[in-house]
Every structure is written in C-alpha cells, then in structure tokens.
Amino acid sequence: MVQYLVDEPDKVEVKEIDGDQANILEIRVSKQDIGRVLGKQGTNINALRTIVSAVGGKRKKRYFVELIDDKPDERRRQF
C-alpha cells in the first residue's frame, strides 16, 4: 500500500521483524517521500497502523509499524 503513496515506489522497503509476542514492520522510503507516508497530522501512517493492527488481530499477533529515517537532515545532527 505504501508504494501507491510515494513518488519513488522502487525505493520502498518493508522489513518484518518477528518477535515472540509481536512483529515490527519497518518501512523505509526515500527522504522526499516521508511526508507522503506520514500524511497531514499523521493520517496516512495512522490509517496504515489501523489496517495492520486489524490483520494482526485476525492472526492473534500484535504488529507495530515504524517509519525509518536512515539519513537525518543536517539540523538534527547538530544537536
């Protein structure tokens, strides 16, 4: 679903990390597409988390969705 939100769908990476009680879905997108995945006031990412949570409920497993920013901008490096 994330690929339909971004300008560069070939750069979308989703990695599932299995845990004993929960799974984590790490989503990586290009830096310019992070805002598109988040949406205004987090609406897109919250909707995605809701869908993933519903699927997890059906499978009797908890899922967490994390949007990963591998390359923080220069302002964040200074602090």
N, C-alpha and C positions, 0 to 999 in steps of 0.2 A: 504494500500500500504506500509505503514511503516513496517509492520510485515515481509514483504519479504526482507527488507534491513538489518535486525538485526539478531544477533545470538540467542537472547533470546526473541522470539516473544510473549511469555506468559507474559512478563513484560511490554509490550507496553500498555499505557493508553492514550486514546484520550477523552478529555472533551470539550464539546461545551458550550460556554457561550453566551447566547442570549442577544443582546443589541437592542436598538431602531433603530439605523442606521447601525449597523454592528454586526457580530458574531466573536468570537475568538475561534479558535481551539487550545487548549493546548495539546501538545504532550509530554508525559513522557516516557522515555526509561531507561534501565539500564545505569549506568555511562559508562560502557565499550562500549556501542553501540552508544553513542552520535556522535562520529566521523563518523560512518557509515551513520547516518541520515543526517549529515551535508554534507558529501562528500568533495572532493577536491575543495577548494576555494568556498564552499557553493553550488556546482552544484546540489546536491540531494535536499536540502531544498528549493532552488530557483525553481527547477522544480516542486516540490510539491506545492509551493505557487502559481505558474502559473496555475496549474491544478485546485486548489481550487478557485482561482480568476475567472477562466473561468466558473466554476459551479455557483459561486456566481452571475456572470453577467447574467446567464440564469435565475436565481431565483430573480433577481433585488435586491440583498442584497450583501453587502461587507463582505468579510471574511478575517481574519488575522490569520496566522499560527505562533504559538510561540512554540519553543522547550524549555521545562522547565528543569532546572538542580536543583533538590531539595537539593542535597548534594554537595556543592562546595568543592574543594580539599583544603588541608591544606594551600597551598601557598596563596590562596585568603583570608582566614580567618585572616591572619596576617595583612592585610592592611586595 
